[in-house]
Amino acid sequence: MLTKRIIPCLDIKNGRTVKGVNFVGLRDAGDPVELAKKYSLEGADELVFLDISATEERRKTLIPLVKEVAKAVNIPFTVGGGIASIEDVELLLKNGADKVSINSSAVKNPSLINELAAKFGSQCIVVAIDAKKVNAEWMVHLVGGKQPTSINLFDWAKEAEQRGAGEILFTSMNNDGTNDGFANDALAKLSDLVNIPIIASGGAGTKEHFLDTFIRGKADAALAASVFHFDEIQIPTLKKYLKTNNILMRL
């Protein structure tokens, strides 16, 4: 049985870490390099860096900042934001990323998943899905959650797996930043549907929420931002709590 993973997420805008609620109302959360260093030392299993305005601003990910963060950590490092080609991924891997996360570009051009998986291996490709529950249906949203689509979350996750995605990072827009817990029903359904790891994102507020998502949501990893950035939960404390509750953890 694989150990579960705790993954802090750095949402980056204008070179700073930010955090909002339901994808809006962003506030400053600190220097990304300092936060990355802290999480690496505290025992985070991985780190995710998302340049959240790259797609909307139609530009590439901030390479110098990626390079700096990569130097500050000794844990697997995933980068996302504005990635749309093999060249983009090559550049990020060359500058310290271990994996890449693609979102809007994959929906607009699904064969990009096939191309990247063939070139770099599925283990390197994370397909991030931002979805919102609309009239009891989970619908995929693009461009940092600003653009709704008519694509169903579960159909898209299955297609992403078939095309070569190595992991699915599912963020519930309804739960994001609310500190009310993860979207466990949707996560459990995703976990039953696909055979690749599911990363839960959106809604962490307490240690119990992490426990819930590993048990009820069947998630393989849990990603969070504000609870870590604002020191509401410390990673070592969280991991000890989960291990005490029979969740397999790397301490």
C-alpha positions as CSV (number, residue, x, y, z in Angstrom):
1,M,0.0,0.0,0.0
2,L,1.4,3.4,-1.0
3,T,1.9,6.2,1.6
4,K,-0.4,9.2,1.3
5,R,1.1,12.5,0.4
6,I,0.8,16.0,1.9
7,I,1.4,18.7,-0.7
8,P,1.5,22.5,0.0
9,C,0.6,24.6,-3.0
10,L,2.1,27.9,-4.0
11,D,-0.4,29.9,-6.1
12,I,1.8,32.6,-7.7
13,K,0.7,36.0,-9.0
14,N,3.2,38.8,-9.8
15,G,6.0,36.8,-8.2
16,R,4.2,36.5,-4.8
17,T,2.3,33.6,-3.2
18,V,-1.4,34.5,-3.0
19,K,-4.6,32.8,-1.7
20,G,-8.3,33.5,-2.2
21,V,-11.7,32.0,-1.6
22,N,-13.6,30.2,-4.5
23,F,-10.8,31.5,-6.8
24,V,-11.4,35.2,-6.0
25,G,-10.4,37.8,-3.4
26,L,-6.7,37.1,-3.5
27,R,-4.5,38.1,-0.6
28,D,-0.7,38.0,-0.2
29,A,0.6,34.9,1.5
30,G,4.3,35.5,1.4
31,D,7.6,34.9,-0.5
32,P,7.4,31.7,-2.6
33,V,11.1,30.8,-2.1
34,E,10.9,31.2,1.7
35,L,7.7,29.2,1.9
36,A,9.1,26.5,-0.4
37,K,12.2,26.2,1.8
38,K,10.1,26.0,5.0
39,Y,7.8,23.2,3.6
40,S,10.7,21.2,2.4
41,L,12.3,21.3,5.8
42,E,9.0,20.5,7.6
43,G,8.6,17.2,5.7
44,A,6.1,18.0,2.9
45,D,6.0,15.1,0.5
46,E,5.9,17.3,-2.6
47,L,5.4,20.9,-3.6
48,V,3.2,22.4,-6.3
49,F,3.8,25.8,-7.9
50,L,1.0,27.2,-10.0
51,D,1.5,30.5,-11.9
52,I,-2.3,31.2,-11.7
53,S,-2.4,34.2,-14.0
54,A,-0.1,32.9,-16.8
55,T,-2.9,31.4,-18.9
56,E,-5.2,34.5,-18.5
57,E,-2.3,36.8,-19.3
58,R,-1.3,34.6,-22.2
59,R,2.3,34.2,-21.1
60,K,4.7,31.5,-20.1
61,T,5.5,30.4,-16.5
62,L,8.0,32.5,-14.6
63,I,11.2,30.5,-15.2
64,P,13.6,32.5,-12.9
65,L,11.2,32.0,-10.0
66,V,10.8,28.3,-10.8
67,K,14.6,28.0,-10.8
68,E,14.9,29.7,-7.4
69,V,12.2,27.5,-5.8
70,A,13.7,24.4,-7.2
71,K,17.1,25.3,-5.6
72,A,15.3,25.8,-2.2
73,V,13.7,22.3,-2.0
74,N,14.7,18.7,-2.0
75,I,11.3,17.2,-2.6
76,P,9.4,16.5,-5.9
77,F,8.4,19.8,-7.4
78,T,5.4,20.2,-9.8
79,V,5.0,23.4,-11.9
80,G,1.8,24.6,-13.7
81,G,0.6,27.7,-15.5
82,G,0.7,28.7,-19.1
83,I,2.1,25.3,-20.3
84,A,1.0,24.5,-23.9
85,S,3.9,22.7,-25.7
86,I,6.7,20.2,-25.5
87,E,9.2,23.1,-25.5
88,D,7.5,24.7,-22.4
89,V,7.8,21.4,-20.5
90,E,11.5,20.9,-21.6
91,L,12.3,24.4,-20.3
92,L,10.6,23.8,-16.9
93,L,12.3,20.4,-16.4
94,K,15.6,21.9,-17.3
95,N,15.1,24.6,-14.7
96,G,14.3,22.3,-11.8
97,A,10.7,21.0,-12.1
98,D,10.2,17.3,-11.6
99,K,6.6,17.2,-13.0
100,V,4.3,19.6,-14.9
101,S,0.7,20.4,-14.3
102,I,-1.5,21.2,-17.4
103,N,-5.1,22.4,-17.2
104,S,-6.7,24.8,-19.8
105,S,-4.3,23.8,-22.5
106,A,-5.1,20.1,-22.1
107,V,-8.9,20.8,-22.4
108,K,-8.4,23.0,-25.5
109,N,-6.0,20.5,-27.1
110,P,-6.4,17.0,-25.5
111,S,-3.7,15.4,-27.7
112,L,-1.2,17.6,-25.8
113,I,-1.5,15.0,-23.0
114,N,-0.6,12.1,-25.4
115,E,2.3,14.1,-26.8
116,L,3.8,15.0,-23.4
117,A,3.3,11.5,-21.9
118,A,5.0,10.0,-25.0
119,K,7.9,12.4,-24.8
120,F,8.5,12.7,-21.0
121,G,6.6,9.7,-19.5
122,S,3.2,9.7,-17.7
123,Q,4.8,10.0,-14.3
124,C,5.8,13.6,-15.3
125,I,2.3,14.7,-16.4
126,V,-0.3,15.9,-13.9
127,V,-3.7,17.0,-15.4
128,A,-5.2,19.6,-13.1
129,I,-9.0,19.9,-13.3
130,D,-10.8,22.9,-11.8
131,A,-14.5,21.9,-11.5
132,K,-17.6,23.5,-10.0
133,K,-20.8,21.8,-9.0
134,V,-23.5,23.4,-11.2
135,N,-27.1,22.1,-10.8
136,A,-25.8,18.8,-9.3
137,E,-23.3,18.3,-12.1
138,W,-19.5,18.8,-11.7
139,M,-18.5,20.9,-14.7
140,V,-14.9,21.7,-15.8
141,H,-13.8,25.4,-15.7
142,L,-10.8,26.9,-17.5
143,V,-8.5,30.0,-17.2
144,G,-8.2,29.9,-13.4
145,G,-11.8,29.0,-13.0
146,K,-13.1,32.0,-15.0
147,Q,-14.3,30.2,-18.1
148,P,-17.1,27.6,-17.7
149,T,-17.3,24.7,-20.1
150,S,-19.9,22.0,-20.9
151,I,-17.4,19.2,-20.0
152,N,-18.2,16.8,-17.2
153,L,-15.4,16.4,-14.6
154,F,-15.6,12.5,-14.6
155,D,-15.7,12.2,-18.4
156,W,-12.7,14.5,-18.7
157,A,-10.7,12.7,-15.9
158,K,-11.3,9.3,-17.6
159,E,-10.2,10.7,-21.0
160,A,-7.1,12.4,-19.4
161,E,-6.1,9.0,-17.9
162,Q,-6.6,7.2,-21.3
163,R,-4.5,9.8,-23.0
164,G,-1.5,9.3,-20.6
165,A,-1.9,11.5,-17.6
166,G,0.0,10.2,-14.6
167,E,-2.1,11.9,-11.9
168,I,-5.2,14.0,-11.6
169,L,-5.2,17.1,-9.4
170,F,-8.9,17.9,-8.8
171,T,-9.7,21.3,-7.3
172,S,-13.3,21.8,-6.2
173,M,-14.1,25.5,-6.9
174,N,-17.1,25.2,-4.5
175,N,-14.7,24.2,-1.6
176,D,-11.6,26.3,-2.5
177,G,-10.5,28.5,0.3
178,T,-13.6,27.8,2.5
179,N,-11.8,25.7,5.1
180,D,-15.0,23.6,5.2
181,G,-13.4,20.3,4.0
182,F,-12.7,18.6,0.6
183,A,-15.3,17.5,-1.9
184,N,-15.1,13.9,-0.8
185,D,-18.1,12.5,-2.7
186,A,-16.7,13.7,-6.0
187,L,-13.2,12.6,-5.0
188,A,-14.4,9.1,-4.1
189,K,-16.2,8.8,-7.4
190,L,-13.0,9.9,-9.3
191,S,-10.9,7.4,-7.3
192,D,-13.3,4.6,-8.3
193,L,-13.3,5.7,-11.9
194,V,-9.6,6.0,-12.7
195,N,-6.5,3.9,-11.9
196,I,-4.1,6.8,-11.5
197,P,-3.5,8.8,-8.2
198,I,-6.0,11.5,-7.3
199,I,-4.8,14.7,-5.6
200,A,-7.5,16.4,-3.5
201,S,-7.5,20.2,-3.6
202,G,-9.8,22.9,-2.2
203,G,-11.3,23.2,1.2
204,A,-8.8,22.1,3.8
205,G,-9.3,23.8,7.2
206,T,-8.6,21.2,9.9
207,K,-6.5,18.1,10.4
208,E,-9.8,16.1,10.4
209,H,-10.4,17.3,6.8
210,F,-7.2,15.6,5.7
211,L,-8.2,12.4,7.5
212,D,-11.6,12.5,5.9
213,T,-10.3,13.0,2.4
214,F,-8.0,10.0,2.7
215,I,-10.7,7.8,4.1
216,R,-14.0,9.0,2.7
217,G,-12.6,10.7,-0.4
218,K,-10.2,7.9,-1.2
219,A,-7.6,10.5,-2.2
220,D,-4.0,9.5,-2.7
221,A,-2.7,13.0,-1.8
222,A,-4.1,16.1,-0.3
223,L,-3.0,19.6,-1.4
224,A,-3.6,22.7,0.6
225,A,-2.5,26.3,0.7
226,S,-3.8,28.8,3.2
227,V,-3.8,26.5,6.2
228,F,-0.1,26.0,5.7
229,H,0.8,29.6,4.5
230,F,-0.9,31.2,7.5
231,D,0.4,28.6,10.0
232,E,-3.1,27.3,10.9
233,I,-1.8,23.7,10.5
234,Q,1.9,22.6,10.8
235,I,2.9,19.8,8.5
236,P,4.8,17.7,11.1
237,T,1.8,17.9,13.5
238,L,-0.6,17.0,10.7
239,K,1.4,14.0,9.5
240,K,1.8,12.6,13.1
241,Y,-2.0,13.0,13.6
242,L,-2.7,11.1,10.3
243,K,-0.3,8.3,11.2
244,T,-1.9,8.0,14.6
245,N,-5.2,7.5,12.8
246,N,-3.8,4.6,10.7
247,I,-3.0,6.6,7.5
248,L,0.3,5.5,6.0
249,M,2.6,8.5,6.1
250,R,6.2,9.2,5.5
251,L,7.4,11.1,8.6
